[in-house]
C-alpha cells in the first residue's frame, strides 16, 4: 500500500507555497511544517513584501509552527522546504531542534552545507533531493525573468 502522506506529498505542499511566492515576485521558496502527519504551518518567502531580509520561508514557517504548538522547540516536527536552507535558516532550525528537514533543490551558492554544515542540530535528520528538478526549475525560471 502506498503511504499517502510521504515526503513527496508534503514537498508538493511546500512547492505550492513556492508558486505563491513566484506569483508575488518573491524568490520562489516555499515551506511547510508537519507534526503527526498534519501540516501545522505554511509559508513562503516574503523578503520583498515585508522589506525584511530575514523573512525567508523557513523563518516564517518556524515562527508559525512554534506559535501553533505554544513552544519554541520543534523536536517532533518535519520542515519541508523547496530549497536547501541558507546559513541563517539552518541556525534557526538548529535552535528549534527540529526533528527532520527535507529539502528539494540544493543551493550550491548559498546553502548551509557549503558554509555551516554543523549549524543544524546534530539529532536532526536531513533528506535532500525530494522533487529537486521541479524546485530547481522554478527558481531558474524566476531568475531568468530577472536577468
C-alpha positions in Angstrom: 0.0 0.0 0.0 1.3 3.5 -0.9 1.6 5.8 2.1 -0.4 8.9 1.1 1.5 11.2 3.5 5.1 10.7 2.4 8.0 13.2 1.8 6.9 13.7 -1.8 3.3 14.5 -0.7 4.4 17.2 1.7 7.1 18.6 -0.6 4.3 19.2 -3.1 2.6 21.3 -0.5 5.8 23.3 0.0 6.1 23.7 -3.7 2.5 25.2 -3.8 3.8 27.8 -1.4 6.8 28.4 -3.7 4.4 29.1 -6.5 2.6 31.7 -4.4 6.0 33.4 -3.8 6.7 33.3 -7.5 3.4 34.9 -8.3 4.2 37.7 -5.8 7.6 38.4 -7.3 9.4 36.8 -4.3 12.2 34.3 -4.7 10.1 31.1 -5.1 10.9 29.2 -1.9 8.1 27.5 0.0 7.9 25.6 3.2 5.5 23.6 5.4 6.0 22.2 8.9 4.4 18.8 9.7 3.6 17.3 13.1 1.8 14.0 13.4 1.2 13.8 9.6 -0.6 17.2 9.8 0.6 20.5 8.3 0.8 22.9 11.2 2.5 25.8 9.3 2.7 27.0 5.7 5.0 29.8 4.5 6.9 31.2 1.5 9.5 33.9 1.1 8.3 37.4 2.0 11.5 39.4 1.9 10.2 41.8 -0.7 6.7 42.1 0.6 7.9 42.8 4.2 11.1 44.6 3.2 12.9 42.2 5.6 16.0 40.1 4.6 15.1 37.6 7.4 11.6 36.8 6.0 12.7 33.5 4.4 10.1 30.7 4.0 11.9 28.7 6.7 11.9 31.5 9.2 8.2 32.2 8.7 7.4 28.5 9.0 9.4 28.1 12.2 7.6 31.0 13.8 4.2 29.9 12.7 4.8 26.3 13.9 6.2 27.5 17.3 3.1 29.7 17.7 0.8 26.8 16.8 2.5 24.4 19.3 2.9 27.1 22.0 6.6 26.4 22.4 9.9 27.1 20.7 11.1 23.5 20.2 10.1 21.6 17.1 11.7 18.2 18.0 8.7 16.2 16.8 8.2 18.2 13.5 9.5 18.0 10.0 10.2 21.0 7.8 9.7 20.6 4.1 11.3 23.3 2.1 11.9 23.6 -1.7 15.4 24.9 -1.4 18.3 23.9 0.8 18.3 26.3 3.8 20.8 29.1 4.0 23.1 29.6 7.0 20.6 31.9 8.8 17.8 29.5 8.4 20.0 26.5 9.3 20.9 28.3 12.5 17.3 29.0 13.4 16.4 25.3 12.6 19.2 24.3 14.9 17.9 26.4 17.7 14.4 25.0 17.2 15.8 21.5 17.5 13.6 20.4 14.6 13.4 16.6 14.2 13.8 16.4 10.4 14.5 18.7 7.4 13.5 17.7 3.9 14.6 20.0 1.1 14.1 19.9 -2.7 16.9 21.6 -4.6 20.4 22.0 -3.3 21.8 25.6 -3.2 25.4 25.5 -4.4 25.9 29.3 -3.9 24.3 30.0 -0.5 23.3 26.7 1.0 24.2 25.9 4.6 26.1 22.7 3.7 28.8 24.8 2.0 29.3 27.3 4.8 27.9 25.9 8.0 27.2 22.2 7.8 27.0 21.8 11.6 24.5 24.7 12.1 21.6 22.3 12.2 21.0 20.3 15.4 23.1 17.1 15.5 20.0 15.0 16.1 18.1 16.5 13.1 17.6 14.1 10.2 18.3 15.7 6.8 17.0 14.5 3.5 17.7 16.4 0.2 16.6 16.0 -3.4 12.8 15.5 -3.0 11.3 17.0 -6.2 14.7 18.6 -6.8 14.2 19.1 -10.5 10.8 20.8 -10.1 12.1 23.0 -7.3 15.2 23.9 -9.2 13.4 24.7 -12.4 11.0 27.1 -10.7 13.9 29.1 -9.2 15.8 29.1 -12.5 12.6 30.4 -14.3 12.3 33.1 -11.7 15.8 34.4 -12.1 15.7 34.1 -15.9 12.9 36.6 -15.7 15.0 38.9 -13.6 18.1 39.0 -15.9 
